[in-house]
Amino acid sequence: MLADLPTELISLLPALLSTPSLNTLILTCHRLHDILQGELESRFTGLTPAFARSLLFWAIDKSNPHVVQKLLCPPHSIDPSHPFYKWGGWLPLHHAVRAKNPQIVALLLGASSSAGAETWDPHYSDSPLQLAAEHNDVATMALLLDHSAPIDAIFGDRDYPWRDARALHRASGRGHMAMVRLLVARGADLECADHLGTALGFAVHGRHVDIVRFLLEKGADAAATAPLDCAPPAPLLYVVMVLRHPWWGREEAGMWQRLPLPEASKHIMALLLAYGARTEPTMAAIAKHLPELMTMARCSKEEFLKAIESMLKQAKEAIPDVLPW
């Protein structure tokens, strides 16, 4: 063990190590820290901007708040929101959120010359808020929102609309319940829509029953529509039944033939019906395109409508099982 060496020998180690390696060594035990910390501190004097930038990103990626704080404080006083400190298109805050280190996120937000919570590069698809939602990092999300992150902002390249552009949509589509609860409590808009519809549409597409229930309890519109397979919007009941839109142009059997309904689909349909979704819009959409849907499902009209009737019957029968009252 290096810590067991005589102090004189330990004191010679800095000459053999880079600053990042020296810092890593210091973190291994208290004795090495006590002996070598002074040498590390001296290396922070007179850092060039280029080296300071490299050291800052290294410290963030290694989750080393001590070094980050040193670089943010005088005499260096690095402003982490300055464009000079972009690395691969991302600013330090992006890297800290990706590293899931709320302590460093807090340091960066406190040192930023701007509000900092949404320092992002418009040529890239992720904001710090989105990254926190994707990684289900509730503590970091709360910090970002505390620093005025625009909760409903759209980020990324809108030429690629299938990317989840809002934090609530990303959390709902990935099944991150704690994150969804936080965002809704902080005032996220339940009815703003993206490529899979509202947050409820994202949860329905992901078959996340608990999130569907929570959003409906908070007032999400059960009668909302959502796009399906790049086609015009369809009622959410239609989406749950996985009825293929005829605009998609494929002749293949629909998943609706899997009867009885999977439990998640049945419970989501039951919840939608209990909270106000009506069957008429779904049946109207089916009737409008029934010949095409029958062709894709490779069955007769009677077989197709019987399957739809069976799905709705199962969902209605499940309503008492999914409601809290």
C-alpha positions in Angstrom: 0.0 0.0 0.0 1.3 3.4 -0.9 -0.1 4.9 2.3 2.3 2.6 4.3 5.4 4.2 2.7 7.6 6.6 4.6 6.5 10.3 4.3 9.7 11.1 2.4 9.0 8.7 -0.3 5.3 9.7 -0.6 6.4 13.3 -1.1 8.4 12.3 -4.2 5.3 10.9 -5.9 3.9 14.2 -7.3 6.9 14.5 -9.6 5.8 11.3 -11.4 2.1 12.2 -11.6 -0.2 14.4 -13.7 -2.6 16.7 -11.8 -5.6 14.4 -12.4 -3.6 11.3 -11.3 -2.4 13.1 -8.2 -5.9 14.1 -7.3 -7.1 10.6 -7.7 -4.3 9.3 -5.5 -5.1 11.8 -2.8 -8.7 10.6 -2.6 -7.7 7.1 -1.8 -6.9 7.7 1.9 -6.6 10.3 4.6 -2.8 10.0 5.0 -2.1 10.5 1.4 -4.4 13.5 1.4 -2.7 15.1 4.4 0.8 14.7 2.8 0.0 15.5 -0.8 -2.8 18.0 -0.7 -0.4 21.0 -0.5 1.3 19.9 -3.7 -2.1 19.6 -5.5 -3.2 23.0 -4.2 0.0 24.6 -5.6 -0.7 23.2 -9.0 -3.9 25.2 -9.3 -1.9 28.4 -9.3 -1.3 29.9 -12.8 -3.4 27.3 -14.7 -3.8 28.2 -18.4 -7.4 28.5 -19.6 -7.0 25.4 -21.8 -5.7 23.3 -19.0 -8.3 24.6 -16.6 -11.0 23.7 -19.1 -9.7 20.1 -19.4 -9.3 19.8 -15.7 -12.9 21.0 -15.1 -14.4 18.5 -17.4 -12.2 15.7 -16.0 -13.3 16.6 -12.5 -17.0 16.6 -13.5 -16.8 13.3 -15.3 -14.9 11.8 -12.3 -17.5 13.2 -9.9 -14.9 15.2 -8.0 -16.6 18.2 -6.4 -13.4 19.4 -4.6 -11.5 20.1 -7.8 -14.6 21.6 -9.4 -15.1 24.0 -6.5 -11.4 25.0 -6.7 -11.7 25.9 -10.4 -15.0 27.9 -9.8 -13.6 30.0 -7.0 -10.9 32.7 -7.1 -8.3 33.0 -8.5 -9.6 30.9 -11.4 -13.3 31.9 -11.2 -14.3 29.8 -14.2 -17.8 30.7 -15.5 -19.2 27.3 -16.5 -21.8 28.9 -18.7 -19.3 30.6 -21.0 -19.2 29.2 -24.5 -15.5 28.7 -24.1 -16.2 25.8 -21.8 -18.1 23.7 -24.3 -16.8 20.2 -24.7 -18.2 18.2 -27.5 -21.1 20.6 -27.9 -22.1 20.3 -24.2 -21.4 22.7 -21.4 -20.2 21.6 -18.0 -23.7 21.4 -16.6 -24.7 18.8 -19.2 -21.7 16.6 -18.2 -22.6 17.0 -14.5 -26.2 16.0 -15.1 -25.1 13.0 -17.1 -22.7 12.1 -14.3 -25.7 12.1 -11.9 -23.9 14.2 -9.3 -26.2 16.8 -7.7 -23.4 18.3 -5.6 -21.5 19.3 -8.7 -24.7 20.4 -10.5 -25.4 22.8 -7.5 -21.8 24.1 -7.7 -22.1 24.8 -11.4 -25.5 26.5 -11.1 -24.2 28.7 -8.3 -21.2 29.8 -10.3 -22.9 30.4 -13.7 -23.2 34.0 -14.9 -26.6 33.2 -16.4 -29.4 31.3 -14.7 -27.6 28.3 -16.0 -30.4 25.8 -15.7 -30.9 25.6 -19.5 -27.5 26.4 -20.9 -27.7 24.2 -24.0 -26.5 24.0 -27.5 -29.4 24.2 -30.0 -27.5 22.0 -32.4 -27.7 19.1 -29.9 -30.9 17.3 -28.9 -30.6 17.2 -25.1 -30.9 19.9 -22.4 -29.8 19.4 -18.8 -33.5 19.1 -18.0 -34.0 16.4 -20.5 -30.9 14.5 -19.4 -32.1 14.5 -15.8 -35.5 13.2 -16.9 -33.8 10.5 -19.0 -31.6 9.3 -16.2 -34.5 9.5 -13.7 -32.4 11.8 -11.5 -35.0 13.5 -9.3 -32.5 15.3 -7.1 -30.8 17.0 -10.0 -34.2 17.8 -11.7 -35.3 19.6 -8.5 -32.1 21.6 -8.5 -32.5 22.6 -12.2 -36.1 23.7 -11.5 -35.0 25.6 -8.4 -32.8 27.6 -10.7 -35.6 28.6 -13.1 -35.3 25.9 -15.7 -38.2 26.4 -18.1 -40.2 23.3 -17.3 -42.1 23.0 -20.6 -39.4 24.2 -23.0 -38.8 22.4 -26.2 -35.2 21.5 -26.9 -33.2 19.9 -29.7 -33.5 19.8 -33.5 -37.2 20.0 -34.4 -36.4 18.4 -37.8 -36.4 15.2 -35.8 -39.8 15.3 -34.1 -39.6 11.8 -32.7 -37.2 12.9 -30.1 -38.8 13.6 -26.7 -38.7 17.3 -26.6 -40.1 18.1 -23.2 -39.0 16.7 -19.8 -42.5 15.5 -18.8 -42.9 13.6 -22.0 -39.5 11.9 -21.6 -40.3 10.9 -18.0 -43.8 9.7 -18.9 -42.6 7.7 -21.9 -39.9 6.0 -19.9 -42.0 5.1 -16.8 -40.2 7.4 -14.3 -43.0 7.9 -11.8 -41.1 9.9 -9.2 -39.9 12.3 -12.0 -43.4 12.6 -13.4 -44.7 13.5 -9.9 -42.1 16.1 -9.4 -42.6 17.8 -12.8 -46.4 17.8 -12.4 -46.1 19.2 -8.8 -43.8 22.0 -10.2 -46.5 22.9 -12.8 -45.6 21.1 -16.0 -48.3 21.5 -18.7 -50.3 18.2 -19.0 -51.8 19.1 -22.4 -48.9 20.4 -24.5 -48.3 17.9 -27.3 -45.3 16.3 -29.1 -44.8 13.5 -31.5 -46.7 11.0 -29.3 -49.3 13.5 -28.1 -49.5 14.8 -24.6 -47.7 13.3 -21.6 -50.7 10.9 -21.3 -50.1 9.8 -24.9 -46.4 9.1 -24.1 -47.5 7.0 -21.0 -50.1 5.2 -23.1 -47.6 4.3 -25.8 -45.2 3.1 -23.1 -47.9 1.0 -21.4 -47.1 2.6 -18.0 -50.3 2.0 -16.1 -49.3 3.8 -12.9 -48.3 6.9 -14.8 -51.5 6.8 -16.9 -53.5 6.6 -13.7 -51.6 9.5 -12.0 -51.9 11.8 -15.0 -55.6 11.2 -15.3 -56.0 11.8 -11.6 -54.2 15.1 -12.1 -56.6 16.2 -14.8 -55.1 14.9 -18.1 -57.6 14.7 -20.9 -58.6 11.1 -21.4 -60.3 12.1 -24.7 -57.0 13.4 -26.1 -55.6 12.0 -29.4 -52.1 10.8 -30.2 -50.3 10.1 -33.5 -49.8 6.5 -34.4 -47.1 5.3 -36.9 -46.5 8.7 -38.3 -50.2 8.9 -39.2 -52.9 11.5 -38.3 -53.9 11.5 -34.6 -56.1 8.8 -33.2 -58.1 8.5 -29.9 -56.0 7.0 -27.1 -58.3 4.0 -27.0 -57.4 3.3 -30.6 -53.7 3.6 -29.7 -54.0 1.1 -26.8 -55.6 -1.5 -29.1 -52.7 -1.2 -31.5 -55.0 -0.8 -34.6 -52.7 0.0 -37.5 -53.6 3.1 -39.5 -54.3 2.4 -43.1 -52.1 5.3 -44.0 -49.1 3.3 -42.9 -49.5 1.2 -46.1 -48.4 -2.2 -44.7 -50.4 -5.4 -45.1 -49.7 -7.2 -41.9 -51.7 -8.6 -39.0 -52.4 -6.2 -36.3 -51.5 -6.9 -32.7 -55.2 -6.6 -31.8 -55.5 -10.3 -32.5 -53.8 -11.1 -29.2 -56.9 -11.8 -27.1 -57.5 -11.7 -24.3 -55.9 -8.2 -24.0 -52.6 -8.0 -22.1 -53.2 -6.8 -18.6 -51.5 -3.4 -19.1 -53.5 -2.6 -22.2 -56.8 -3.7 -20.5 -56.1 -1.5 -17.4 -55.1 1.5 -19.5 -58.3 1.2 -21.6 -60.3 0.8 -18.4 -58.7 4.0 -16.9 -59.3 6.0 -20.0 -63.0 5.0 -20.1 -63.4 5.7 -16.4 -62.0 9.2 -16.8 -64.1 10.2 -19.7 -62.9 8.7 -22.9 -65.7 7.8 -25.2 -65.9 4.8 -27.5 -67.6 6.6 -30.3 -64.5 8.4 -31.7 -62.6 5.2 -31.8 -65.5 3.3 -33.5 -65.9 6.2 -36.0 -62.2 6.0 -36.9 -62.6 2.2 -37.3 -65.7 2.6 -39.4 -64.1 5.2 -41.7 -61.2 2.8 -42.6 -62.8 -0.6 -41.9 -62.0 -2.1 -45.4 -58.3 -1.2 -45.1 -58.1 -2.3 -41.5 -59.7 -5.6 -42.3 -57.3 -6.2 -45.2 -54.3 -5.5 -42.9 -55.7 -7.7 -40.2 -56.4 -10.4 -42.7 -59.9 -11.3 -41.4 -63.5 -10.7 -42.1 -65.6 -7.7 -41.0 -67.4 -9.9 -38.5 -64.1 -11.2 -37.0 -62.6 -7.8 -36.8 -65.6 -6.1 -35.1 -66.0 -9.1 -32.8 -62.4 -8.6 -31.7 -62.9 -4.9 -31.1 -66.1 -5.6 -29.1 -64.2 -8.1 -27.0 -61.5 -5.6 -26.2 -64.0 -2.9 -25.1 -65.9 -5.4 -23.0 -62.8 -6.6 -21.2 -61.8 -2.9 -20.5 -65.3 -2.0 -19.2 -65.3 -5.0 -16.9 -61.9 -4.0 -15.5 -63.0 -0.5 -14.5 -63.8 -1.4 -10.9 -60.3 -3.0 -10.6 -58.4 0.1 -11.6 -60.3 2.9 -9.7 -59.4 3.9 -6.1 -63.0 4.4 -5.2 
